[in-house]
């Protein structure tokens, strides 16, 4: 299946898309995977069939990215899903771009000047694959609204579409704070995250109740993450090579002021001694600890979306200074990667798949574009037997895995 065909199928299921936008989006995604060089309006007009002003104007119009990508994820991922939420930094120069400022960059390990967007992706927990849902720029904080409250508001405003995919939101340790946890629980979500090593965890008391006056005993002491009580914590997962073992139990997270499913992973040396420990938690008390750990490990699939979009889809190359055009560009880059992944990777049976390579897919689409231009320029019949016999070989010319 081609990206163009896949785009047509999804747009056909969205009633709000007008005819002019249907034609533009069907044209845009294959072009996005075909061009070489910078991803700006001038270069799109050089490689595409439309003028620079046409691309510029269409990027300034709204499009239902979440609705489009929710259909893509719902039809091509298994029902066993989770929602990954992760802000991403993008370098940006200039002084007049909306939202420009200093944001934390994970690659640099410090704050840098540029833009930040909040990425939302659907993760297939059965297949360890992520598809983009929507990117929302960190912009427009309300009066006295904290950054953490802004992140929670992004999910709250999209809860209907997200809950239709999964009730579990997976986020990193930055979001393991009570205001964010409470905000998600109020909307019907459950959070899966990692906790700090110095978090205060407490055993729940299950012993006999005191008959006298006073409040019944609730907790049974603080948890030492490297000396777990075997009568309370039970193993739930371990590495095949014995390098780590995970234990789970329901415990109280004091900073959250609530109980949670806690998973503590002990990393072991060759002698079986504990080298280090990591703590994961989920607000759903009924979820098994192995599933909590697996879901958090799958969270890193959203990082691969960012990597491929930055390296091969021009995620950080938008030169526009309009909020709407920036939003359109960010979502186009990430959606193009998801469409390529579905059309050329996920549609195959799992045992037949190789490594997903955006470089090879871009090479094939660039070759397709040039071949189509040659055929049209020379007036050759595109369905000639000689053309069809060499088309596949020409498509893979220059591919790494060819």
BELSULJO-V923755 format. One record per residue. N is the residue number from 1. PSI is psi in whole degrees, 0 to 359 (999 if undefined). Layout:
# BELSULJO-V923755
n->N psi->PSI
n->N psi->PSI
This chain:
# BELSULJO-V923755
n->1 psi->140
n->2 psi->163
n->3 psi->324
n->4 psi->313
n->5 psi->317
n->6 psi->319
n->7 psi->317
n->8 psi->320
n->9 psi->318
n->10 psi->315
n->11 psi->329
n->12 psi->343
n->13 psi->359
n->14 psi->112
n->15 psi->338
n->16 psi->354
n->17 psi->124
n->18 psi->167
n->19 psi->318
n->20 psi->323
n->21 psi->327
n->22 psi->311
n->23 psi->322
n->24 psi->315
n->25 psi->323
n->26 psi->326
n->27 psi->325
n->28 psi->312
n->29 psi->314
n->30 psi->324
n->31 psi->321
n->32 psi->327
n->33 psi->354
n->34 psi->331
n->35 psi->155
n->36 psi->147
n->37 psi->202
n->38 psi->150
n->39 psi->83
n->40 psi->175
n->41 psi->324
n->42 psi->317
n->43 psi->328
n->44 psi->321
n->45 psi->331
n->46 psi->321
n->47 psi->333
n->48 psi->189
n->49 psi->2
n->50 psi->164
n->51 psi->163
n->52 psi->319
n->53 psi->328
n->54 psi->316
n->55 psi->318
n->56 psi->316
n->57 psi->319
n->58 psi->330
n->59 psi->341
n->60 psi->2
n->61 psi->155
n->62 psi->153
n->63 psi->143
n->64 psi->80
n->65 psi->318
n->66 psi->318
n->67 psi->318
n->68 psi->311
n->69 psi->334
n->70 psi->322
n->71 psi->317
n->72 psi->315
n->73 psi->318
n->74 psi->329
n->75 psi->344
n->76 psi->357
n->77 psi->160
n->78 psi->164
n->79 psi->343
n->80 psi->85
n->81 psi->165
n->82 psi->160
n->83 psi->120
n->84 psi->136
n->85 psi->123
n->86 psi->119
n->87 psi->150
n->88 psi->135
n->89 psi->142
n->90 psi->126
n->91 psi->141
n->92 psi->130
n->93 psi->175
n->94 psi->175
n->95 psi->347
n->96 psi->9
n->97 psi->131
n->98 psi->133
n->99 psi->0
n->100 psi->141
n->101 psi->201
n->102 psi->123
n->103 psi->157
n->104 psi->131
n->105 psi->121
n->106 psi->326
n->107 psi->317
n->108 psi->339
n->109 psi->20
n->110 psi->175
n->111 psi->138
n->112 psi->161
n->113 psi->132
n->114 psi->213
n->115 psi->160
n->116 psi->139
n->117 psi->153
n->118 psi->115
n->119 psi->134
n->120 psi->127
n->121 psi->153
n->122 psi->130
n->123 psi->128
n->124 psi->108
n->125 psi->340
n->126 psi->329
n->127 psi->356
n->128 psi->56
n->129 psi->146
n->130 psi->140
n->131 psi->138
n->132 psi->144
n->133 psi->302
n->134 psi->147
n->135 psi->128
n->136 psi->122
n->137 psi->142
n->138 psi->94
n->139 psi->143
n->140 psi->39
n->141 psi->136
n->142 psi->171
n->143 psi->128
n->144 psi->21
n->145 psi->127
n->146 psi->165
n->147 psi->322
n->148 psi->323
n->149 psi->325
n->150 psi->317
n->151 psi->317
n->152 psi->325
n->153 psi->325
n->154 psi->316
n->155 psi->322
n->156 psi->320
n->157 psi->344
n->158 psi->20
n->159 psi->325
n->160 psi->313
n->161 psi->324
n->162 psi->319
n->163 psi->337
n->164 psi->338
n->165 psi->313
n->166 psi->152
n->167 psi->356
n->168 psi->126
n->169 psi->126
n->170 psi->123
n->171 psi->162
n->172 psi->186
n->173 psi->340
n->174 psi->329
n->175 psi->6
n->176 psi->58
n->177 psi->149
n->178 psi->316
n->179 psi->320
n->180 psi->319
n->181 psi->313
n->182 psi->320
n->183 psi->320
n->184 psi->318
n->185 psi->325
n->186 psi->333
n->187 psi->1
n->188 psi->5
n->189 psi->163
n->190 psi->140
n->191 psi->134
n->192 psi->123
n->193 psi->179
n->194 psi->142
n->195 psi->158
n->196 psi->154
n->197 psi->336
n->198 psi->16
n->199 psi->147
n->200 psi->111
n->201 psi->144
n->202 psi->139
n->203 psi->144
n->204 psi->139
n->205 psi->125
n->206 psi->13
n->207 psi->188
n->208 psi->149
n->209 psi->141
n->210 psi->136
n->211 psi->345
n->212 psi->191
n->213 psi->166
n->214 psi->167
n->215 psi->137
n->216 psi->148
n->217 psi->130
n->218 psi->321
n->219 psi->157
n->220 psi->39
n->221 psi->166
n->222 psi->147
n->223 psi->126
n->224 psi->113
n->225 psi->345
n->226 psi->0
n->227 psi->73
n->228 psi->146
n->229 psi->121
n->230 psi->340
n->231 psi->353
n->232 psi->310
n->233 psi->134
n->234 psi->148
n->235 psi->142
n->236 psi->342
n->237 psi->155
n->238 psi->158
n->239 psi->148
n->240 psi->329
n->241 psi->3
n->242 psi->17
n->243 psi->341
n->244 psi->159
n->245 psi->140
n->246 psi->141
n->247 psi->147
n->248 psi->155
n->249 psi->165
n->250 psi->123
n->251 psi->171
n->252 psi->127
n->253 psi->108
n->254 psi->322
n->255 psi->335
n->256 psi->343
n->257 psi->39
n->258 psi->164
n->259 psi->156
n->260 psi->160
n->261 psi->114
n->262 psi->133
n->263 psi->122
n->264 psi->123
n->265 psi->123
n->266 psi->121
n->267 psi->127
n->268 psi->152
n->269 psi->187
n->270 psi->337
n->271 psi->359
n->272 psi->8
n->273 psi->152
n->274 psi->120
n->275 psi->315
n->276 psi->169
n->277 psi->145
n->278 psi->149
n->279 psi->130
n->280 psi->154
n->281 psi->153
n->282 psi->138
n->283 psi->347
n->284 psi->109
n->285 psi->340
n->286 psi->351
n->287 psi->135
n->288 psi->148
n->289 psi->324
n->290 psi->323
n->291 psi->324
n->292 psi->312
n->293 psi->317
n->294 psi->318
n->295 psi->319
n->296 psi->322
n->297 psi->324
n->298 psi->344
n->299 psi->330
n->300 psi->351
n->301 psi->333
n->302 psi->331
n->303 psi->327
n->304 psi->326
n->305 psi->313
n->306 psi->317
n->307 psi->310
n->308 psi->321
n->309 psi->325
n->310 psi->319
n->311 psi->326
n->312 psi->351
n->313 psi->14
n->314 psi->34
n->315 psi->323
n->316 psi->19
n->317 psi->10
n->318 psi->129
n->319 psi->3
n->320 psi->156
n->321 psi->22
n->322 psi->138
n->323 psi->317
n->324 psi->319
n->325 psi->325
n->326 psi->316
n->327 psi->316
n->328 psi->317
n->329 psi->313
n->330 psi->314
n->331 psi->329
n->332 psi->315
n->333 psi->313
n->334 psi->324
n->335 psi->324
n->336 psi->321
n->337 psi->318
n->338 psi->318
n->339 psi->318
n->340 psi->321
n->341 psi->319
n->342 psi->314
n->343 psi->328
n->344 psi->4
n->345 psi->302
n->346 psi->340
n->347 psi->344
n->348 psi->153
n->349 psi->148
n->350 psi->323
n->351 psi->348
n->352 psi->355
n->353 psi->141
n->354 psi->203
n->355 psi->140
n->356 psi->123
n->357 psi->106
n->358 psi->330
n->359 psi->315
n->360 psi->322
n->361 psi->319
n->362 psi->321
n->363 psi->317
n->364 psi->318
n->365 psi->326
n->366 psi->318
n->367 psi->321
n->368 psi->317
n->369 psi->315
n->370 psi->318
n->371 psi->319
n->372 psi->321
n->373 psi->320
n->374 psi->315
n->375 psi->317
n->376 psi->322
n->377 psi->319
n->378 psi->358
n->379 psi->34
n->380 psi->142
n->381 psi->124
n->382 psi->342
n->383 psi->16
n->384 psi->144
n->385 psi->326
n->386 psi->321
n->387 psi->314
n->388 psi->329
n->389 psi->334
n->390 psi->356
n->391 psi->312
n->392 psi->323
n->393 psi->321
n->394 psi->325
n->395 psi->323
n->396 psi->6
n->397 psi->122
n->398 psi->359
n->399 psi->144
n->400 psi->318
n->401 psi->18
n->402 psi->999
